[in-house]
Amino acid sequence: MSRDVNLFNHLYLKGSMNREEGDSRSKLSGYAVFNTSVMIKNIAKDLVLKASLNNVFDKKYYDPSSYDSNHNANKDDYLKNGRNFFVELKYKF
């Protein structure tokens, strides 16, 4: 782009995940999540703006829940964030 505008892309790939020993639930499928960000430097003196869009394609994916100390499986796996957006302003003093 230019020396003051940068574009970042990130593809996160995770393979299928096995359960803990003794957990009879089926393993979780793998997933791919795409994130992108743009950073604009010097929009004002010493000010940087960064805008990010995570999980661009709004992939529904989970991380496995685990057994508790008594080896009881948590009922549901952990749903990860859907598409989300954030903005960051950074000022250097």
C-alpha positions as a Markdown table, in Angstrom:
| # | Residue | x | y | z |
|---|---|---|---|---|
| 1 | Met | 0.0 | 0.0 | 0.0 |
| 2 | Ser | 2.1 | 3.0 | 1.3 |
| 3 | Arg | 4.5 | 3.5 | 4.0 |
| 4 | Asp | 1.8 | 4.9 | 6.2 |
| 5 | Val | -0.9 | 2.3 | 5.4 |
| 6 | Asn | -0.5 | -1.4 | 6.1 |
| 7 | Leu | -2.8 | -4.2 | 5.5 |
| 8 | Phe | -2.5 | -7.5 | 7.5 |
| 9 | Asn | -4.2 | -10.8 | 6.8 |
| 10 | His | -4.2 | -13.8 | 9.1 |
| 11 | Leu | -5.5 | -17.3 | 8.3 |
| 12 | Tyr | -5.8 | -19.5 | 11.4 |
| 13 | Leu | -6.0 | -23.2 | 10.7 |
| 14 | Lys | -6.7 | -25.8 | 13.3 |
| 15 | Gly | -7.0 | -29.5 | 12.7 |
| 16 | Ser | -9.6 | -31.8 | 14.3 |
| 17 | Met | -9.3 | -32.1 | 18.0 |
| 18 | Asn | -9.4 | -35.4 | 20.0 |
| 19 | Arg | -11.1 | -35.5 | 23.4 |
| 20 | Glu | -9.4 | -36.1 | 26.7 |
| 21 | Glu | -8.9 | -39.8 | 27.6 |
| 22 | Gly | -12.1 | -41.3 | 28.7 |
| 23 | Asp | -14.3 | -38.7 | 27.0 |
| 24 | Ser | -16.6 | -40.6 | 24.7 |
| 25 | Arg | -17.9 | -37.6 | 22.8 |
| 26 | Ser | -16.8 | -37.5 | 19.1 |
| 27 | Lys | -13.8 | -35.4 | 18.2 |
| 28 | Leu | -14.3 | -31.8 | 17.1 |
| 29 | Ser | -13.9 | -30.9 | 13.4 |
| 30 | Gly | -11.0 | -28.6 | 12.4 |
| 31 | Tyr | -11.6 | -25.1 | 11.2 |
| 32 | Ala | -10.2 | -22.1 | 9.3 |
| 33 | Val | -10.7 | -18.5 | 10.4 |
| 34 | Phe | -9.7 | -15.5 | 8.4 |
| 35 | Asn | -8.9 | -12.1 | 10.0 |
| 36 | Thr | -7.8 | -8.8 | 8.4 |
| 37 | Ser | -6.6 | -5.5 | 9.7 |
| 38 | Val | -5.6 | -2.1 | 8.3 |
| 39 | Met | -3.2 | 0.2 | 10.1 |
| 40 | Ile | -2.9 | 3.8 | 9.2 |
| 41 | Lys | 0.1 | 5.7 | 10.7 |
| 42 | Asn | 0.4 | 9.4 | 11.1 |
| 43 | Ile | -3.3 | 10.3 | 10.6 |
| 44 | Ala | -2.2 | 13.1 | 13.0 |
| 45 | Lys | 1.2 | 13.6 | 14.6 |
| 46 | Asp | 2.1 | 10.5 | 16.5 |
| 47 | Leu | -1.4 | 8.9 | 16.1 |
| 48 | Val | -2.0 | 5.5 | 14.7 |
| 49 | Leu | -5.4 | 4.0 | 13.8 |
| 50 | Lys | -5.9 | 0.2 | 13.5 |
| 51 | Ala | -9.1 | -1.4 | 12.4 |
| 52 | Ser | -9.6 | -5.1 | 12.5 |
| 53 | Leu | -12.2 | -7.5 | 11.3 |
| 54 | Asn | -11.9 | -11.0 | 12.8 |
| 55 | Asn | -13.6 | -14.1 | 11.6 |
| 56 | Val | -14.5 | -12.4 | 8.3 |
| 57 | Phe | -16.7 | -15.2 | 7.0 |
| 58 | Asp | -18.5 | -15.6 | 10.4 |
| 59 | Lys | -17.4 | -19.3 | 10.8 |
| 60 | Lys | -19.2 | -21.1 | 13.7 |
| 61 | Tyr | -16.5 | -23.1 | 15.5 |
| 62 | Tyr | -15.8 | -24.5 | 18.9 |
| 63 | Asp | -13.0 | -25.4 | 21.3 |
| 64 | Pro | -13.5 | -28.6 | 23.3 |
| 65 | Ser | -14.7 | -28.4 | 26.8 |
| 66 | Ser | -12.9 | -30.6 | 29.3 |
| 67 | Tyr | -13.6 | -33.0 | 32.1 |
| 68 | Asp | -13.9 | -31.7 | 35.6 |
| 69 | Ser | -11.9 | -33.2 | 38.5 |
| 70 | Asn | -14.5 | -36.0 | 38.8 |
| 71 | His | -14.2 | -36.8 | 35.1 |
| 72 | Asn | -17.7 | -35.5 | 34.3 |
| 73 | Ala | -17.8 | -34.0 | 30.8 |
| 74 | Asn | -19.0 | -30.4 | 30.4 |
| 75 | Lys | -22.2 | -30.7 | 28.4 |
| 76 | Asp | -21.3 | -28.1 | 25.7 |
| 77 | Asp | -18.1 | -27.1 | 24.0 |
| 78 | Tyr | -17.0 | -23.5 | 24.0 |
| 79 | Leu | -18.4 | -21.5 | 21.1 |
| 80 | Lys | -15.8 | -19.1 | 19.8 |
| 81 | Asn | -16.5 | -15.6 | 18.6 |
| 82 | Gly | -18.4 | -14.9 | 15.4 |
| 83 | Arg | -17.5 | -12.0 | 13.2 |
| 84 | Asn | -16.3 | -9.1 | 15.2 |
| 85 | Phe | -14.8 | -5.7 | 14.6 |
| 86 | Phe | -12.6 | -3.4 | 16.7 |
| 87 | Val | -10.8 | -0.1 | 16.3 |
| 88 | Glu | -7.7 | 0.9 | 18.1 |
| 89 | Leu | -6.2 | 4.3 | 18.4 |
| 90 | Lys | -2.6 | 4.6 | 19.6 |
| 91 | Tyr | -0.9 | 7.9 | 20.6 |
| 92 | Lys | 2.8 | 8.2 | 21.3 |
| 93 | Phe | 3.7 | 10.8 | 23.9 |
